[in-house]
Amino acid sequence: MRFLTNQGETSEFRRRYRWMLSICSVAFGILAARLFFLQILQGDHYEVESENNFVRTVELPSTRGIIRDRAGRVIAENRPSYNVYVTPEFFDENRGLPRLVDYLGLGAEEARALRDRLHKVTGLRRFQQILAREDINRDQLATLETHKQELSGVQVVAVPIRSYPFGAVAAHALGYMNEVSAEELGELRGRGYRPGDRIGRTGIERAWESYLRGHRGWQKFVVDARGVKKASHVLDRIAGEQRQEPVPGQDLRLTIDMELQRAIDRAFRGLPAGAAMVVDVRTGRILAAFSKPSFDLNLMTSGVTVEQARELGDDPYRPLIDKTLYENYFPGSTFKVVSALAGLEDGIISPRDQIVCNGWHEFGRRTFRCARAHGVVDLKSAIVQSCNVFFYKLAEQVGMDRIARYAFDLGLGRRTGIGLNAENPGFIPTRAWYARHYPNAFRLGFTLNAAIGQGNTKVNLLQLALAYAAIGNGGSLFVPQVVEAVSEPGGQVVQEFGPRLRRRLQVSPEHLALLREALVGVVQDPGGTAYENRLEDITVAGKTGTAQVAHRTPQPGEDRRQAWYQNRDHAWFAGYAPAEDPQIAIVVLVEHGGNGGRNAAPLAMRIVADYFHEISPDAPAAVLAQGSEEPEDEGRPRAGRTYREGARQATPASIHR
């Protein structure tokens, strides 16, 4: 051992000692500051991080609200389903993924998609669950339970899944749900949506998503190092709540009547495509919205395969299209009430004015034709017999813009406000529109076509039903409604929706009365286009229509029968009943059905008879007086439905002959 022997060495030692002491002091100061930061300032954060190493939080899905029809029938509910989730941070992909694929029976494409999703998540997102398989069966559930020790990071969660007891009935109006896409999550995450969540895509499920959805809850549990759930008393010492219950969604009571929907389905049996709309004349509430062909909502909910999706998309009858709202059609002669109202209100014609119909109308170099020569007709008989020539001559005097003004007043060419299925507002042409799109190309012949619901005039079924309801009730145009009330799961009503008046028609009551008289004549007068299908005990008022379609040339290799079908006219009936005290307005469209009087009117009459004999809580007195009779056989009118002798019944043969 060497001792310091002189003053110089002692001074150098002291200098070095002070430097070393300073360095140590700074180092310990930094360490103390860091410890203060970690333990005091960030203590809560790291306590949570530490807790997350052995305490997992699982989100608890909420129960979606129940949907019932106006009679209280459950039409959309929830059933238990078992979903498999994977937490990437705790999942051994090399050993676990092949086993999971085998146990779940995943195909090569599904397995590849799951592997890609596992690889994409990074950082803290690896602690979030990823949906591996939805709605597994009982055998798969038992297999996973047996092998759970081999599948670290895999959880089976019981969740409610949507179920539709009526299957394809009212599918377009109800709508369906499917999984939120990765692209949508960026926008929807702030609203509480997570990967694997489902969201309403169409119909009421989409429009009323915020009411139906509810709010998720959560629960904490202890896991071991492999992510396997363990029973433990540790949770008792964790600060804060251990479970927060999910808040279920609210229930809806609709205005739709599912028995009426099924009655319409029976009426359309055997026909390939069409649509029908029934509304309450007194309130604007939608009682039925029928679009054919339809699709099974349960299939859409449980997941459509690529092949099934292709079949639905390639179907020439377009089952995924809502033909009551999204599709537009030429209204044909059902539009003549608009032209008649324009002529009457602006004093262009009177009820006594007459013309002679020879079956055609010469205008310039063109010949506009009628179904037949009607002889001498006035306004009423022109509507009753559906004389085109009368309305051609009326159009020359009234003009396109007057017709358009009254069409808009009746709600045509404008969205109804229903808020479902991207409603297409249709189109009502005006002179200004032609000037913008076809400068210097307007021809008066365009007005003649518009007057009979052809040319560029297009409507949807709901618009037409509301317009006829307004004529039937004396001039009240309502905002349509499909939801009657919102309630809590326990049944307490929290919101009810009364009728909403859109506008009162500023037209003469005498002119509306004249139109109503003519519409009764269409069905009740000999020579009326729907006379052969009239009912004995219910007076129906309405108008038939045969709307021409744009003819197309068959493509090489195209099925000739399908091409012939696509070139047939559409068949219409629009009206209301009972005529003396209107309760419902009904519109029936048979796509490519040909003549409206022969093929749409019979369906409308059957639906009206079904409604008032078997469904309506306030049937007309004439119906109630009949009492009940024997039930019907398939294909025959039901008991109490007294069709006139010789009345035609639409059948596949009559449509496709």
C-alpha positions in Angstrom: 0.0 0.0 0.0 1.3 3.4 -1.0 0.7 6.5 1.2 0.5 10.1 -0.1 3.8 11.6 1.0 3.7 15.2 -0.2 1.4 18.2 -0.5 1.1 18.0 -4.2 -0.1 14.4 -4.3 -2.7 15.2 -1.5 -4.1 18.2 -3.5 -4.4 16.1 -6.7 -6.2 13.4 -4.8 -8.6 15.9 -3.3 -9.3 17.4 -6.7 -10.1 14.0 -8.2 -12.2 13.1 -5.2 -14.3 16.2 -5.6 -14.8 15.5 -9.4 -15.8 11.9 -8.6 -18.2 13.1 -5.9 -19.7 15.6 -8.2 -20.2 13.0 -11.0 -21.7 10.6 -8.5 -24.0 13.3 -7.1 -25.2 14.2 -10.6 -25.7 10.6 -11.5 -27.7 9.9 -8.3 -29.6 13.2 -8.9 -30.6 12.0 -12.3 -31.6 8.6 -11.0 -33.6 10.2 -8.2 -35.4 12.5 -10.7 -36.1 9.6 -13.0 -37.4 7.6 -10.0 -39.6 10.5 -9.0 -40.9 10.8 -12.6 -41.7 7.1 -12.8 -43.0 6.5 -9.3 -44.8 9.7 -8.6 -45.6 11.5 -11.8 -46.1 8.4 -14.0 -46.9 5.9 -11.2 -50.6 5.5 -12.2 -49.7 5.0 -15.8 -47.2 2.2 -15.2 -49.4 0.7 -12.6 -52.0 0.2 -15.3 -49.3 -1.1 -17.7 -48.2 -3.6 -15.0 -51.7 -4.5 -14.4 -52.3 -5.1 -18.1 -49.6 -7.8 -18.0 -51.8 -10.1 -16.0 -55.3 -8.4 -16.1 -57.2 -8.4 -19.3 -60.2 -6.2 -20.2 -62.7 -7.7 -22.5 -65.4 -5.6 -24.1 -69.0 -6.8 -23.6 -71.2 -6.3 -26.6 -74.5 -4.6 -26.1 -77.8 -6.2 -27.1 -79.3 -4.7 -30.2 -82.9 -3.4 -29.9 -85.8 -5.6 -30.9 -88.0 -4.6 -33.9 -91.7 -5.4 -33.9 -94.4 -4.7 -36.4 -97.5 -2.6 -35.6 -99.3 -5.7 -34.0 -96.3 -6.5 -31.7 -94.9 -9.4 -33.8 -91.1 -9.7 -33.4 -89.6 -9.3 -36.8 -85.9 -8.7 -35.8 -84.4 -10.1 -32.6 -81.1 -11.5 -31.3 -80.0 -15.1 -30.8 -76.9 -16.3 -28.9 -73.8 -16.7 -31.1 -70.3 -17.8 -30.2 -67.5 -15.8 -31.8 -63.8 -16.7 -31.7 -61.3 -13.9 -31.0 -57.5 -13.8 -31.1 -55.3 -11.4 -29.1 -52.1 -11.1 -31.2 -49.8 -10.3 -28.3 -50.6 -13.5 -26.5 -51.1 -15.7 -29.5 -48.3 -18.1 -30.6 -48.9 -17.9 -34.3 -46.4 -20.6 -35.3 -48.0 -23.3 -33.2 -51.5 -21.9 -32.6 -52.6 -20.8 -36.0 -52.5 -24.2 -37.8 -54.4 -25.7 -34.9 -57.0 -22.9 -34.8 -57.5 -23.2 -38.6 -58.0 -26.9 -38.2 -60.4 -26.7 -35.3 -62.5 -24.0 -36.9 -62.5 -25.6 -40.4 -61.2 -22.4 -42.0 -60.5 -22.6 -45.8 -57.2 -21.6 -47.3 -58.5 -18.1 -48.2 -60.0 -17.5 -44.7 -56.8 -18.7 -43.1 -54.7 -16.4 -45.3 -56.9 -13.5 -44.4 -56.6 -14.2 -40.7 -52.8 -14.4 -40.9 -52.7 -11.1 -42.8 -54.8 -9.4 -40.1 -52.5 -10.7 -37.4 -49.4 -9.4 -39.2 -50.9 -6.0 -39.8 -51.5 -5.0 -36.1 -48.6 -3.4 -34.3 -47.9 -1.6 -31.0 -50.6 -1.4 -28.4 -53.1 -2.6 -31.0 -51.7 -6.1 -30.5 -53.5 -6.2 -27.2 -56.9 -5.8 -29.0 -58.9 -8.7 -30.0 -59.3 -9.8 -33.7 -62.3 -11.7 -34.8 -61.2 -15.1 -36.2 -64.6 -16.8 -36.8 -68.1 -15.8 -36.2 -71.1 -17.9 -35.1 -69.3 -21.2 -34.6 -71.3 -24.4 -34.1 -71.6 -26.5 -31.0 -69.0 -29.1 -32.2 -66.4 -26.4 -32.8 -67.2 -24.8 -29.4 -66.6 -28.1 -27.7 -63.3 -28.7 -29.6 -62.0 -25.3 -28.6 -62.9 -25.9 -25.0 -61.1 -29.2 -25.0 -57.9 -27.7 -26.5 -57.9 -24.3 -24.8 -54.5 -25.0 -23.1 -53.0 -25.2 -26.6 -54.5 -21.9 -27.8 -53.0 -19.1 -25.8 -54.6 -15.7 -26.6 -57.7 -17.3 -28.1 -61.1 -16.5 -26.5 -64.6 -17.6 -27.2 -67.1 -14.8 -26.6 -70.9 -15.3 -26.5 -72.5 -12.5 -28.4 -76.0 -11.8 -29.6 -76.5 -12.0 -33.4 -79.4 -10.7 -35.4 -82.2 -13.1 -36.3 -85.2 -12.4 -38.6 -88.1 -14.8 -37.9 -89.9 -13.8 -41.1 -86.9 -14.4 -43.3 -87.3 -12.7 -46.6 -90.6 -10.9 -45.8 -90.2 -7.1 -45.9 -86.4 -7.6 -46.3 -85.8 -4.4 -48.1 -87.6 -2.3 -45.6 -86.0 -3.9 -42.6 -82.5 -4.0 -44.0 -79.6 -6.1 -43.0 -76.3 -5.8 -41.1 -72.7 -6.7 -41.8 -69.2 -6.2 -40.4 -67.6 -2.7 -40.3 -64.8 -2.6 -42.9 -61.3 -1.6 -42.1 -61.7 1.6 -44.2 -64.7 2.6 -42.1 -63.1 2.1 -38.7 -61.1 5.3 -39.0 -64.3 7.3 -39.0 -66.4 5.1 -36.8 -63.9 4.3 -34.0 -64.8 7.6 -32.3 -68.4 6.5 -32.1 -67.4 3.3 -30.3 -67.1 0.8 -33.2 -64.4 -1.8 -33.0 -63.0 -4.4 -35.5 -65.6 -7.2 -35.9 -68.6 -5.0 -35.0 -71.6 -5.1 -37.2 -73.6 -2.1 -38.4 -76.9 -1.6 -40.2 -76.3 -1.4 -43.9 -79.8 -0.9 -45.4 -83.3 -0.2 -44.5 -84.5 0.4 -40.9 -81.4 -1.3 -39.5 -79.3 1.4 -41.0 -81.6 4.5 -40.7 -82.2 3.8 -37.0 -78.7 2.4 -36.1 -78.2 5.0 -33.3 -81.4 3.9 -31.5 -80.9 0.2 -32.0 -77.2 -0.2 -31.3 -76.8 0.5 -27.6 -73.4 0.9 -25.8 -70.8 -1.8 -25.0 -69.6 -2.7 -21.5 -66.4 -4.3 -20.3 -65.1 -6.9 -17.8 -61.7 -7.5 -16.3 -60.2 -11.0 -15.6 -56.8 -12.4 -14.7 -54.6 -14.3 -17.2 -51.4 -16.2 -16.8 -48.2 -15.7 -18.9 -49.8 -17.5 -21.9 -52.9 -15.3 -21.8 -55.1 -18.1 -20.5 -57.9 -16.9 -18.2 -57.5 -17.9 -14.5 -59.7 -17.7 -11.5 -58.0 -15.4 -9.0 -58.7 -13.2 -6.0 -56.3 -10.6 -7.3 -59.1 -8.6 -8.9 -60.5 -7.9 -5.4 -57.4 -5.8 -4.8 -57.5 -3.8 -8.1 -58.7 -0.3 -7.8 -61.8 0.7 -9.7 -64.6 -1.3 -11.2 -64.2 -4.8 -12.4 -67.3 -4.8 -14.7 -69.4 -2.3 -16.4 -72.7 -3.7 -17.9 -73.5 -2.9 -21.5 -76.5 -0.7 -22.3 -78.9 -2.5 -24.6 -80.3 -0.7 -27.6 -83.8 0.7 -27.8 -86.7 -1.3 -29.3 -88.7 -0.1 -32.3 -92.4 -0.6 -33.1 -93.0 -0.2 -36.8 -96.1 0.9 -38.8 -95.6 -2.1 -41.0 -98.0 -5.1 -40.7 -96.3 -8.4 -41.4 -99.6 -10.2 -42.1 -100.3 -7.6 -44.8 -96.8 -8.2 -46.2 -97.4 -11.9 -46.4 -100.8 -11.3 -48.0 -99.0 -9.3 -50.7 -96.5 -12.1 -51.1 -99.3 -14.5 -51.7 -100.9 -12.3 -54.3 -97.6 -12.1 -56.2 -97.0 -15.8 -56.0 -95.7 -17.1 -59.4 -94.7 -13.7 -60.7 -91.0 -13.1 -61.2 -90.7 -9.4 -60.2 -92.7 -6.4 -59.0 -93.5 -4.2 -56.0 -96.4 -3.0 -53.9 -96.9 -0.2 -51.4 -99.7 0.3 -48.9 -100.0 3.4 -46.8 -102.6 4.7 -44.3 -104.6 7.4 -46.1 -105.2 9.2 -42.8 -101.7 9.4 -41.5 -99.1 8.6 -44.2 -97.9 5.6 -42.2 -96.5 2.8 -44.3 -98.4 -0.5 -43.7 -96.5 -2.6 -46.3 -93.5 -2.1 -48.6 -93.1 -5.1 -50.8 -90.3 -5.7 -53.3 -89.9 -8.9 -55.3 -87.7 -10.8 -55.6 -86.5 -10.6 -52.1 -83.7 -12.3 -50.1 -83.4 -14.0 -46.7 -82.1 -11.5 -44.1 -80.7 -14.4 -42.0 -78.4 -15.3 -44.9 -77.1 -11.8 -45.1 -76.5 -11.7 -41.4 -74.7 -15.0 -41.1 -72.4 -14.2 -44.0 -72.9 -14.5 -47.7 -70.4 -16.6 -49.6 -68.7 -15.3 -52.7 -70.9 -17.7 -54.8 -74.1 -16.6 -53.1 -73.1 -12.9 -53.6 -72.5 -13.5 -57.3 -75.8 -15.2 -57.7 -77.7 -12.3 -56.0 -75.8 -9.7 -58.1 -76.3 -11.5 -61.4 -80.0 -12.3 -60.9 -81.8 -10.4 -63.8 -84.7 -9.7 -61.5 -82.4 -7.7 -59.1 -83.3 -9.0 -55.7 -81.0 -6.6 -53.9 -82.8 -3.5 -55.3 -85.6 -1.9 -53.3 -88.2 -1.4 -56.0 -90.5 0.6 -53.8 -87.9 3.4 -53.1 -84.7 3.1 -55.0 -86.1 2.1 -58.4 -88.0 4.5 -60.6 -90.6 3.7 -63.2 -92.6 5.5 -65.9 -96.0 5.8 -64.1 -98.0 5.5 -67.3 -101.7 6.2 -67.0 -101.7 6.4 -63.2 -100.2 9.9 -63.9 -103.3 11.1 -65.7 -104.8 12.4 -62.5 -102.0 14.9 -62.3 -102.6 16.2 -65.9 -106.4 16.3 -65.2 -105.8 18.3 -62.0 -103.6 20.8 -63.9 -106.2 21.3 -66.6 -109.1 21.8 -64.1 -107.3 24.0 -61.6 -105.9 26.4 -64.3 -109.3 26.6 -66.0 -108.0 25.0 -69.2 -110.9 22.5 -69.3 -114.2 21.9 -67.6 -115.8 18.6 -66.6 -118.2 19.0 -69.5 -115.6 19.4 -72.3 -115.7 16.6 -74.8 -113.4 15.2 -77.6 -113.7 12.5 -80.1 -111.2 9.6 -79.8 -110.6 7.7 -83.1 -107.7 5.7 -81.6 -104.9 8.1 -82.5 -103.9 11.7 -82.4 -102.0 13.4 -85.3 -99.4 15.9 -84.1 -97.0 17.3 -86.6 -95.4 14.4 -88.4 -96.0 12.0 -85.5 -99.0 9.8 -84.7 -99.7 9.4 -80.9 -101.9 6.3 -80.4 -104.5 5.2 -78.0 -105.4 1.7 -76.9 -108.6 1.8 -79.0 -111.2 4.2 -80.4 -113.2 5.5 -77.4 -115.6 7.7 -79.3 -116.9 10.8 -77.5 -115.3 11.2 -74.1 -115.2 13.8 -71.4 -112.7 14.1 -68.5 -114.4 11.5 -66.3 -114.9 8.9 -69.0 -111.3 9.6 -70.3 -110.0 8.6 -66.9 -112.4 5.7 -66.5 -111.6 4.2 -69.9 -107.9 5.5 -69.9 -108.2 7.4 -73.2 -104.8 8.7 -74.2 -106.1 11.0 -77.0 -108.1 13.1 -74.5 -104.9 13.7 -72.5 -102.8 14.4 -75.7 -105.2 17.2 -76.6 -105.3 18.4 -73.0 -101.4 18.5 -72.9 -101.4 20.8 -76.0 -103.3 23.4 -74.0 -102.0 22.9 -70.5 -98.2 22.7 -71.3 -95.4 20.9 -69.6 -94.7 23.3 -66.7 -98.3 23.4 -65.5 -98.3 19.6 -65.3 -94.9 19.7 -63.5 -96.2 22.2 -61.0 -99.1 19.9 -59.9 -96.9 16.9 -59.9 -94.5 18.6 -57.5 -97.5 19.6 -55.3 -98.5 16.0 -55.1 -95.0 15.0 -54.0 -93.8 13.5 -57.2 -90.2 14.2 -58.3 -89.2 15.0 -54.7 -87.9 12.7 -52.0 -90.7 11.8 -49.6 -88.6 12.2 -46.4 -88.8 8.5 -45.5 -84.9 8.3 -45.1 -84.6 4.7 -46.3 -82.5 2.9 -48.9 -81.1 6.0 -50.7 -84.6 6.9 -52.0 -84.5 7.9 -55.6 -86.7 11.0 -56.1 -87.7 10.2 -59.6 -88.0 12.9 -62.2 -90.6 15.4 -63.4 -89.4 17.2 -66.6 -89.9 21.0 -67.1 -89.2 23.3 -70.0 -86.2 24.7 -68.1 -84.7 21.3 -67.7 -85.0 20.6 -71.5 -83.4 24.1 -72.2 -80.4 23.2 -70.0 -79.8 19.7 -71.2 -81.2 19.8 -74.8 -80.9 23.4 -76.0 -83.2 24.3 -78.9 -84.4 20.6 -79.0 -87.6 20.9 -77.1 -90.7 19.5 -78.9 -94.3 19.8 -77.9 -94.5 16.0 -78.3 -92.5 15.8 -75.1 -95.4 17.4 -73.3 -97.9 14.9 -74.8 -95.8 12.0 -73.5 -95.4 13.6 -70.1 -99.2 14.0 -69.8 -99.7 10.2 -69.9 -96.8 9.4 -67.6 -94.2 8.6 -70.3 -91.2 10.4 -71.8 -88.9 11.5 -69.0 -91.4 11.3 -66.2 -90.5 8.8 -63.5 -91.7 8.1 -60.0 -91.3 5.6 -57.2 -94.0 3.6 -55.6 -94.1 5.4 -52.3 -94.5 8.8 -54.0 -97.4 7.5 -56.0 -99.1 5.9 -53.0 -98.9 9.2 -51.0 -100.2 11.2 -54.0 -103.3 8.9 -54.3 -103.7 9.1 -50.5 -103.8 12.9 -50.8 -106.5 12.7 -53.4 -108.5 10.2 -51.4 -108.3 12.1 -48.1 -109.2 15.5 -49.6 -105.8 17.1 -50.1 -103.5 16.2 -47.2 -100.0 15.1 -48.3 -98.2 13.4 -45.4 -94.6 12.7 -44.6 -94.4 8.9 -44.7 -93.5 7.1 -41.5 -92.3 3.6 -40.9 -91.5 3.8 -37.1 -94.4 4.3 -34.8 -92.6 4.3 -31.4 -89.3 3.9 -29.6 -89.2 2.1 -26.3 -86.7 0.8 -23.7 -86.1 -3.0 -23.5 -88.5 -3.1 -20.5 -91.4 -1.8 -22.7 -91.5 1.8 -21.5 -92.2 4.0 -24.5 -89.8 6.9 -24.7 -90.8 8.4 -28.0 -93.9 8.2 -30.2 -94.3 9.6 -33.7 -97.6 11.1 -34.7 -98.6 12.0 -38.3 -96.7 14.8 -40.0 -98.4 16.9 -42.6 -96.2 17.8 -45.5 -98.6 20.2 -47.1 -102.3 20.8 -47.9 -103.0 20.8 -51.6 -104.2 24.2 -52.6 -106.8 22.9 -55.1 -110.5 23.1 -55.4 -112.4 20.5 -53.3 -114.9 20.2 -56.3 -112.0 19.2 -58.6 -110.7 16.6 -56.1 -114.3 15.3 -55.8 -114.5 15.0 -59.6 -111.2 13.0 -59.7 -112.4 10.7 -56.9 -115.6 10.1 -58.8 -113.7 9.2 -61.9 -111.4 6.9 -59.9 -114.4 5.0 -58.5 -115.6 4.7 -62.1 -112.4 3.0 -63.2 -113.3 0.0 -61.0 -117.1 0.2 -60.6 -118.4 1.4 -64.0 -118.9 -0.9 -67.0 -116.1 -0.1 -69.4 -113.8 0.9 -66.6 -110.3 -0.6 -67.1 -110.5 -2.4 -63.7 -114.2 -3.2 -63.8 -113.8 -7.0 -64.3 -111.8 -7.2 -61.0 -114.2 -5.1 -58.7 -115.1 -6.4 -55.3 -118.7 -6.8 -54.2 -118.4 -5.7 -50.6 -115.6 -3.0 -50.9 -115.7 0.0 -53.2 -112.2 0.5 -54.5 -111.2 3.7 -56.3 -108.1 3.7 -58.5 -106.4 4.0 -61.8 -104.7 1.3 -64.0 -101.6 2.0 -66.0 -99.7 0.3 -68.7 -96.2 1.9 -68.9 -94.1 1.4 -71.9 -90.4 0.6 -71.3 -87.3 1.3 -73.4 -87.1 -1.5 -75.9 -83.8 -3.1 -76.2 -82.2 -5.4 -78.8 -81.3 -8.9 -77.5 -77.6 -9.4 -77.2 -75.9 -12.4 -78.9 -76.3 -15.4 -76.8 -78.9 -13.8 -74.5 -81.9 -15.9 -73.5 -84.7 -15.0 -75.9 -87.4 -15.5 -73.4 -85.7 -13.2 -71.0 -85.2 -10.6 -73.7 -88.9 -10.8 -74.6 -89.8 -10.4 -71.0 -87.6 -7.3 -70.6 -89.4 -5.6 -73.5 -92.9 -6.0 -72.1 -94.7 -3.0 -70.6 -95.0 -2.5 -66.8 -98.5 -3.1 -65.3 -99.8 -0.6 -62.7 -102.7 -0.1 -60.3 -102.9 2.9 -57.9 -105.8 3.7 -55.8 -107.4 3.6 -52.3 -110.2 1.9 -50.4 -113.0 2.1 -49.3 -113.8 4.9 -51.7 -116.5 6.4 -49.5 -114.2 6.5 -46.4 -110.6 5.9 -47.5 -108.4 4.1 -45.1 -105.6 2.7 -47.2 -103.9 3.7 -50.4 -102.4 0.9 -52.5 -100.0 0.9 -55.5 -99.1 -2.4 -57.3 -96.5 -2.7 -60.0 -96.0 -5.9 -61.9 -92.6 -5.5 -63.7 -93.0 -6.3 -67.4 -96.5 -7.5 -66.6 -98.2 -6.0 -69.6 -101.7 -4.5 -69.2 -102.4 -2.9 -65.9 -106.1 -3.7 -65.9 -105.6 -7.3 -66.6 -102.5 -8.0 -64.5 -102.0 -5.4 -61.8 -105.6 -4.6 -60.8 -106.4 -8.3 -59.8 -103.5 -8.3 -57.4 -104.5 -5.0 -55.9 -108.1 -6.2 -55.4 -106.9 -9.4 -53.7 -104.6 -7.4 -51.4 -107.4 -5.0 -50.5 -109.8 -7.9 -49.8 -107.2 -9.7 -47.7 -106.6 -6.5 -45.7 -110.2 -5.7 -44.8 -111.4 -9.3 -44.3 -108.5 -10.6 -42.2 -106.1 -7.9 -41.1 -107.6 -4.5 -40.6 -108.7 -3.6 -37.1 -111.3 -1.2 -38.6 -112.9 -3.0 -41.6 -115.7 -1.4 -43.5 -119.2 -2.0 -42.3 -120.1 -4.0 -45.4 -117.3 -6.4 -44.7 -118.2 -6.8 -41.0 -121.8 -7.5 -41.9 -120.8 -10.6 -44.0 -119.3 -12.5 -41.1 -116.9 -15.4 -41.5 -117.0 -18.3 -43.9 -115.0 -21.4 -44.8 -111.2 -20.9 -45.2 -109.9 -20.9 -48.7 -107.9 -23.5 -50.6 -104.7 -22.4 -52.1 -105.2 -20.4 -55.3 -108.9 -19.4 -54.6 -110.1 -16.2 -53.0 -110.3 -16.4 -49.3 -113.6 -16.6 -47.3 -115.7 -13.4 -47.4 -113.8 -12.0 -50.4 -116.6 -11.8 -52.8 -115.1 -11.2 -56.2 -117.5 -10.4 -59.0 -118.3 -13.3 -61.3 -115.8 -13.4 -64.2 -113.2 -11.3 -62.4 -109.8 -12.0 -63.7 -107.1 -13.4 -61.4 -103.5 -12.6 -62.4 -101.5 -15.8 -62.9 -98.1 -16.6 -64.3 -99.8 -17.7 -67.5 -101.7 -14.4 -67.9 -98.4 -12.5 -67.4 -96.2 -14.6 -69.7 -98.5 -15.9 -72.4 
